[in-house]
Amino acid sequence: MEKRSMFGIVFRRLVRRKTAVFGLLVFFLMVLVALLADLIAPYGPNEMLEGMQYRPPSLAHPMGTDMLGRDVLSRVIHGARVSLGVGIVSMVAASLVGIPLGIISGYYRRWVDQILMRVVDLMLAFPVFLLAIMIMVVLSPSASNVAVALTIVYIPRYARLVRGVVLSIRENEYIEAVRALGIRPWRIFLFHILPNCIAPIMVLVTISVGVAIIAEASLSFLGMGTQPPTPSWGSDLREALTTMELNPWLGIFPGLAILLTVLGVNLLGDGLRDAIDPRLKQ
Amino acid sequence: MLRFILRRLLALIPTFVGITLVVFIMIRAIPGDPILTILAEDYSEELAQEYRQKMGLDRPVVVQYLIWLKGMVTGDWGNSLISQEPVIREVAKRLPVTLELLVLALAFAVVFSVPFGVISAVKPNSMPDHTLMTVSMLGISLPEFFLGALLLIVFALKLQWLPATSFVPLSGGLFENLRHMLLPAVTLGSARMAMFTRLIRNSMLEVVRQDYIDTARAKGLSEWLVINKHALKNALVPTVTVIGLQIGYLIGGAIIVESLFALPGIGSLGIDSILQRDYPVVQAFVIVSATGFLLANFAVDIVYTFLDPRIRVR
């Protein structure tokens, strides 16, 4: 009951903000596009149309065709799968590992906390993108390995955030009370600590999905992520670069797809933060 | 103050050792035998054994790490597998390019974000505020390589106002150098400018609600003085810490921007070496970048304590 009403309040505050609603709609639209790619894309992502190389946008091909006669619209639609898939999966995975680590670290403190936080500190000593590149050096370049890399990069960030929240929560009297009742630690974590961490985590997850989408596209752009011919906005843009002066649509549409998706996620994250913590709103 | 700086500097050593340990493990975690890569077609069991001994690969891992660490600290970074040149020489040649790019991008971001942030905060929810907030949100969501590609096509290829993917070092004249660095620096700095604009706006809105601002106004000071002298100074303090965090993104972005504009910096060296599997160069690239990040954060820490002396007393 209590939990549902909190989400109800947050949701009602969220939909009052036009920009947040726009972000939410864009994000859902993109998720829908990714899920239904096979149904809505007019052509296969790697289907080469005979004699149709480098066609500018037209009614038949709203985003034109590329050097191999592939329909750019279809590739952009299928590219949503990689971008959103990697972005969402890696951030969900990172929070599934990072949240428990943060709770354990903040709750038990002492040596567990010491060890975990030293490792976290060390990982945070590397810039996000550099650490992702380092992991990709060890793994072979592919979309799924990018997801693995971004998961590893974000685990310490979630753990650090959650630990901070838990440190302040565990001093509350109600935690002392449930401990005195002899409730098992995992029940305390799940029902008494976790619900209080949800709000800041939701904001961080949303915003980091945007960062992850840009990171995936950037890695693919550099040739270290998703490999052609798998459609990915980043690697498609790289392929388009050499002829982009003559055929700008090849790069512009994948680029706009990234911009729109990340913009949606960022607006949603911004709105969520204001809805969860109205003090931050001016 | 000097003691404070020294103490902070010493505190960096464990992190630096940690960074080298991570890089050491990373290079060894790469699948494949390095001897096989080096010898390639000349491979024979005896030769491989000889090389293993020469490179100390038959020693215990801890000893290997210590030998390697000693080399890293004393500047013996090995030779590139591709060019056979000493890695440290290549890094030294390219480091100034990356540093210049980072400084220009940061300067671009700060110079524009401060007035933008102030304009936004002076009249919140006004037309200029909404415009700046919308544009900055777009700026944050725009990946460097897309913005860079667009700028490249419009200003270098179509209008031909600026050079495309070429580079002139500072020794080739300041003007020519800046002409070549303009597009990369703007590309790299834009997202940070957008970020800072929003931060300074929020920070300013926080500050102008404080009592001392009312006092300053009550004294009869002009609004210009109140905003730019009393409010802005204090609003910039929290922004400085965030700049430290943002330097990490700048370093990551520099890798992409250098690669896109073919600038001969550390980032493009790193990417090329990764794609060519030139591991001595890869490890130097990672250590230099991470150490740069470490030192940048250290510098921000020191600047912050200068701005806010309360921090020093702990």
Contacts between the chains, C-beta under 8 A, distances in Angstrom:
chain1	res1	chain2	res2	distance
A	19	B	137	8.0
A	121	B	15	7.3
A	121	B	18	7.9
A	122	B	15	7.1
A	122	B	18	4.4
A	122	B	19	7.5
A	122	B	22	6.6
A	125	B	15	5.3
A	125	B	18	6.6
A	125	B	19	5.8
A	125	B	290	6.3
A	125	B	293	7.1
A	125	B	294	6.3
A	126	B	19	7.4
A	126	B	22	7.5
A	126	B	290	5.3
A	126	B	293	7.1
A	127	B	247	7.9
A	127	B	248	3.5
A	127	B	249	6.8
A	127	B	251	4.8
A	127	B	252	4.9
A	127	B	289	7.1
A	127	B	290	7.6
A	127	B	293	5.4
A	128	B	248	6.3
A	128	B	249	7.0
A	128	B	252	6.1
A	129	B	249	7.4
A	129	B	251	7.7
A	129	B	252	2.8
A	129	B	253	7.4
A	129	B	255	6.7
A	129	B	256	7.9
A	130	B	248	7.9
A	130	B	251	6.4
A	130	B	252	5.8
A	130	B	255	7.4
A	130	B	286	6.8
A	130	B	289	5.3
A	130	B	290	6.6
A	130	B	293	7.6
A	133	B	255	7.1
A	133	B	270	7.4
A	133	B	274	7.1
A	134	B	22	7.8
A	134	B	23	7.7
A	134	B	26	5.5
A	134	B	286	5.8
A	136	B	274	7.9
A	137	B	26	6.7
A	137	B	30	6.5
A	137	B	274	5.6
A	137	B	282	6.2
A	138	B	26	6.0
A	138	B	29	4.8
A	138	B	30	5.4
A	138	B	31	7.8
A	210	B	141	6.9
A	214	B	143	4.7
A	217	B	143	5.8
A	217	B	145	7.6
A	218	B	143	6.1
A	218	B	144	7.3
A	218	B	145	6.3
A	218	B	256	5.5
A	221	B	143	8.0
A	221	B	145	4.8
A	221	B	256	7.0
A	222	B	255	7.5
A	222	B	256	6.7
A	222	B	259	5.9
A	222	B	271	5.5
A	223	B	271	7.9
A	223	B	275	6.0
A	224	B	271	7.8
A	224	B	274	6.7
A	224	B	275	7.7
A	234	B	143	8.0
A	234	B	145	7.5
A	237	B	145	6.6
A	237	B	146	6.6
A	237	B	149	6.8
A	238	B	145	7.9
A	241	B	149	6.1
A	241	B	260	8.0
A	244	B	149	6.4
A	244	B	153	5.7
A	245	B	153	5.7
A	245	B	157	4.5
A	245	B	158	7.2
A	248	B	153	6.4
A	251	B	146	7.7
A	251	B	149	5.7
A	252	B	150	7.8
A	255	B	143	7.7
A	255	B	146	3.8
A	255	B	149	7.0
A	255	B	150	7.4
A	258	B	143	5.7
A	258	B	146	6.4
A	259	B	138	7.4
A	259	B	141	5.7
A	259	B	142	5.6
A	259	B	143	7.7
A	259	B	146	6.7
A	262	B	141	4.1
A	262	B	142	7.9
A	262	B	143	7.5
A	263	B	137	6.7
A	263	B	138	6.6
A	263	B	141	4.1
A	266	B	137	6.4
A	266	B	140	6.0
A	266	B	141	5.3
A	267	B	137	6.7
A	270	B	137	7.7
A	282	B	124	6.0
A	282	B	202	6.9
A	282	B	205	4.8
